[in-house]
């Protein structure tokens, strides 16, 4: 009855009926009150009761829930991204008090106790009221106390090899193992013109890491790629694929990349080995070039120098940590695309890595795969990754291949690898025609 009463209905009632309603609802009134006065008293009291009921419902203790996600912070507060890398309506708001109390960082994986949004205040998201675990630790305060800071850890040269060789038919992995070995903490560039097979090489590397190093946490970060390429990656590799396709805004490209690198750094702080396959550093730099605040200076091709800081910071995060974990980044860089901007970006990143694999379009046109330019591809301080005898034989092979052009050197490598089941057999069983100087297998 109460829900159906309003001022219009009350005005249709007689004084006796109004007094009866007031008495039934324990509303005090003047016995000599007129009809308008009774209506006013009843409506005021009913409104007050309705408001009090609403407040009680807001204060009512509802069952608290727990949610797990990745922390994404701003200057003042932040959110727990329940769908991990992308925003959603299920994200949990992190008040500044909780952020500061638990010293949360972007990229942390947390489990939080949450309260539902209060409709009366038009809140859109649930809010975190307590943090139950940080990065798998059920003792958040102990974790905070013992937490390392990534930037303060000591970087050293990679000294533990990521072996890619699996089966005799995986020629890409076997060639890279010989000409450009990858170590934990490597900062690698795969320099490639269009349609030279860079994506296939990344998938082969991912497959080898999954098989030979199952304890390594593997991420594939695809920036500004085609949606079908993302699907292909998801079906091809045994790792976590994170993407921001070409139909997304550049701000989404940069935001996803920053979440991934911060999460990878938090894993490395916990003495874990992490590998990020980035396709590509060129498109990530392009995204930052579109989103960064202009510095007022422009390089040739339309590149703002300020836009290179964050992608360089991303790439520079790769390192082998002394007495700890590692963060390996294997990124592709595009060249010969017809864009001056892409060439400038590569020039800026050239020399920042400690491994480069160069792909050659001429080799790809000849259908020689992997289209690797043997003599231009190498790893800095490769002696830290090979055993002495293995290193001696590889250097010997290198000297012999150095006089050949890219086509001949790759053909020699492919023939040698295809005629031996393992790289060790290949290196030990190579037959050299010392008299004529030609290499045959």
N, C-alpha and C positions, 0 to 999 in steps of 0.2 A: 504493500500500500504506500509505503514511504517513497519508493522510487517513482510512483505515479503522481505524487502530489507536487503541484507547482502553483505559482501565484495565480494563474488564470483559473485553475480548478478551485482553489480556495475562495476566490471571489464569487463563485457560483453557489457556495454553501451559505447556510443560515448561521446566525450567531451561535445558536445552540450547538450546531454541528461543529463549529470551530472550537467552542469550549470543550466539547467532548474529545476532539483530536488533541488539544493541548494537554488535557488531563491524562489521556492514554500514553502520551509521550513524556509525561512528567515535566511539562513546560509551565513555569510559573507565569501567571498573568493577573492583571487587575480585574477584579470581578465586575467593575463598572466600565471596562474597556469597550470601546466601540468596535464595530466590525473591521474597519481599516487598521485599527491598533492591534487587534487580534491577529490579523493576517501578517502584519509586520513582525510581531513577536514570534509567531510560528516559523515564518520563513528564515528569520535570522538564526533562531536556535537550531533549525534543521540544517542550515548551511554550516554552522559551527560543528555540529556533530559529524557531518560528512567529512569535513576537513580533518577532524581529529581521527576519524576512522582511517583516512588515507595515510596520516602520519604513523599510525600504529602499524599499518601494513608495511610501510617503508622500514620501520624499526624492527620488524619481525625477523628473527634469525632464520635464514633460509639455509638449506644444506649447502655446504661449501664444496667446491669442486677443485680438482687439480688439473693443470694443463702443462704440456711440455712443448717447448718451441725454442727458436733461436732469438737471442736478444738483438734488437735493433734500436740503438740509442740516438737521441738528438741532444742538443746542449742542455736541456732542462729535464726531460723525462725520456720515455721510450716505449717500445712495444715488444711483446713476445710474439713473434711470427709463428703461428701454429702450423701454417702450411710451409714452414721453413724459409723459403726464399722469396715468396711473393706475399703481398698484402691481401688480407681477407677480412670479412666481417667478424670472424671468430678470433681475431687477434686480441691479445690481453694488454691493457694499459699498465705501464709501470710508473707509479708515482715517483717523484724526485726523492722522497724519503727512503723508499725501498731501493732505488738505484744507488744512493749514497751509502746506505747501511750495509749493503752486500758488495759494494765496489764492483758492480756489474760492468762488463765490457761488451761492446758490439761483437757478435760472433759466439758468445757463450751459449751453450745449450743448458737451459734451466727447466726445472719443474717447480711450478708456483701454485700456491693455494690462492684461489680467486673468489671474488664476490660478483654476482650478476650485476648488470647495469641497472641503475635506478631510473625508472621511466619518468618519474616526476621531475627529475633534473635533466631529462632528455639526453642521458648518457648513451653512447653508441656501443661502447666496449665494456667487457668485464674488466675488473681491476685486480692487480696482484696485491695481496695483503701480507704474504710471506713467501720466502724462497725455501723450498725443501731440498733441492739439490742443484749443484753447479757443475756442469761438465762431468756428470756421473757420480760426483762425490756427494754422499748423503750427509756429510758434515760440512755445511757451507762455511761456517766460521773457521774451521780448521783449514779448509781449502784456501780461504782468503789469506790466512796467516802465512801459509807456505807457498803461495802463488809466485811464480816467476814472471818477469817482464820480458817479453820477446826481444825488444830492442836492446836490452842490457845483456843478453846472452852472447857468448863469444862465437863469431863465425869463423870456420876454418875451411880449407879446401876439401871437397868431397874425397873420402878415402875408403868408402865401402861401395862396391859396384852393384848396380842393378842389372842382373843378368837377363837378357832378353831372349836368348836362344832357347827354343822349346823343341820343335820337331824339324826334321831335315827340310821340309817344304816351306818353312817360314823364312824365306830368303831376306826379307826386309829386316827382321830382328837380327839375323845372323850377320848381315853386312854392317849394321849400326854397331853391333858388339865389337866388330873388328876396327872400323875406321873412326868411330866417335863413341867410345864407351860412356855410359851414363852412370853417374854415382848418386848416392843419396845426398840431397842438398844441391844438386846441379841446377844451374840457370842456363837453360838451353833454348836456342833459336833454331827453328826449321824455316829456312829462307826459301820461299817458293814463288815462282810465277803462277799464273792461273792454269788450271788443268794439268798440273804436274804430279798430282797424287798425294798432296800433303794430308788430306783427311784420311786417306787409306793408311798412311804411315802412322798417324796418331792412333787409329784404331788397332793397328798391329802392335804398337807399343803398349797400349792399354791391355790388350789381351795377354801379352807376355808378362806384364807386371802382375796381373791377376793370377796367372798360373804359377809363376816362380816366387812371388812375394805376396802371399795372401794376407800378411799382417800389415801391409802398407795400405793406408787409407787413400783411395783413389777418387779424384774428382775430375770430371770433364766439363769445362766451362765454355759454352758456345755463345759468342757474342755476335749479334747482327747476322746470324745465319738463317738459312731457309728452314721452315718448319719440318719439311721432310728429312732434312739432314739430322735434325734433332731426334726424330723418330728412329732413323737408321742407327744413330749412336746408342740410343737407349736399348735397341735390340741387339747390338753388336758387342757391347762391352759389359763387363761385370764390375761396375762402379757407379757412383752417383753422377748423373748427368744434370747439370744446371744450365738453363738457357735463357736468353732474352733475344727473341727472333727479330728479324729486320722490320717487322710491322709494329714493334714496340717503340716507345719514345726513347731518345738517347738517355734521358734521366734514368730510365729503368735499366739500361745497359750498365751504366756506371754504378747504380745502387746495388744491383745484384753482384757485380764484380767485387765491390767493397765488402759486402756481407761474406762472400766466399773466402776472400783473402784473410779477413779477420778471424773467421772460424778456423781456417787452416793454421793460422798463427797460434790460436789458443790450443790446438791439438799439439803443435810442436812444443809449446811451453810444457806440455805434460809428457815430454820425452817420447812422443810418437812420431812415426815417419809418414809424411804426407806427400802425395804427388798430385799436382794440378796440371792438366792438359788444357791449354788455352788456345782456342781458335776464334779470333786471332788477336794478337797484340796490336795489329794495325787498326782493326775496326774499333777496338777499345779506345785507342788514342783518338780516333776520329770522333767517337762519342763524347769524349772529354773536350775536344776542340769545339763542339757545338754547345756544351753546357757550362763551360768555365766562364767566370767573369772576365771580360776582355782586359788585357794588360795594356792595351794601346799600341802594342807592337805586333807586326805580322811578318812571318817568314814567307819565302816563296811557296806557292801552292795554297796560301791562305791559312797556314798553320800559326796559331798563337803559341808562343813559347811557354806561356803559363799552363797550357793544356797538357804539357808533357810531364809535369811534376807527379801527378797521381799515377799514371800508367807506369812511370819509372819506379815509383815507390812500390807499386804492385809487383813488378818484375824483380826489383831489388830485394824483396822479402825472401826470395829463395836463398837458402843457406844451409850448410851443415853445421850443427851446433856442437861445440866441444862438450863432451860428457853429457850429451842430451839427444834430442830427436833431430829431425831434419824437415825441411820444406823444399821440395823439388818442383820447379816450374818448367814445363816444356811448352813453349809458345811458338805459334807460327807467325811469320812476318811476310807480308805480301810485297812483291816487287814486280816490275815490268807489267803493271796493270794499265798503263796509259795515263795514270794519275801522278802528277808531280808531287802531290801531297803524300801519297803512299811511299814514294822514294825517299822523301825527306824524313818521314817517320822511321823508315828502316835505317837511314844514316844516323839518326839520333840514338837508336838502340844498338847499332853495330859496335861491338867492343864491350858492351855492358854485360854480356853473357860470358860463360866460361865453356860453352860448347856451341858449335854451329854445324848444322847439316844443310848443305846447299843442294836444292833440286834444280834440274836443268830441263828446260822445255824441249830442247833438241833431243834429249834422250827419251822423253815422253812421246815425242812425235814419231820416234823410231820404235815405239812400243817396247822400250827397255825399262822394266820396272824391277825394283824401285829406281826412279830416275835420279839417283844420287850422283853428284859430282864428287868423285872420290878424293881428288887432290885438294879440293877447296873445303872439305869437311874434316873437322878435327875437334879434339877436346884438350883444353888447357890442363897441364899437369896430369896427363894420362898415365904417367908412371906410377901414380898413387893408386891406380885402379887395376893394373895388371901385375901378375907375378913376373919375376925377373926374366925367366926363360920365354914366357909368352910375349913379353914386351920386346925382347930381342928379335924374335921371329916377325913380329908385326912391323917393327922398324925396318927390317930387311925387306919385307914385302912392300912397304911404303916407298923405299928408295927405288925399287924396281918399277913401281907403277908411276913414279913421278915424271918419267920421260914420255909417258903415253898421253894421248888426248882423252877427253872425258868418255867418248864412246868406247875406245879400246880398253881403258882401265876398268870400266864397268863390265864389259864383256869378259875380261879376264877374271874378275871377281865372281861373276855369275857362273862362269864355267867351272872355276875351282870349287865354289860352294856346292853347286849341283852335282859334282862328281865325288863329293865326300859327305858322309852322314852327319858329321859334327864339325864345328870350327876347329877343334883340336886336331882332328884328322887332317883337315885342310892345311893347317899351318905346319904340321909335321910331315905331311906327304907331298908338299909342293915339289914339282919337278922343274928345274931351271936349266935352260940351254945356255950354259955359261959362255960357250964359244961365240954364239951369234948375238947374245944379249937379248934374245927374245924370251918371253915367258910363255910356257905352255903347261896345260894341265890335262 
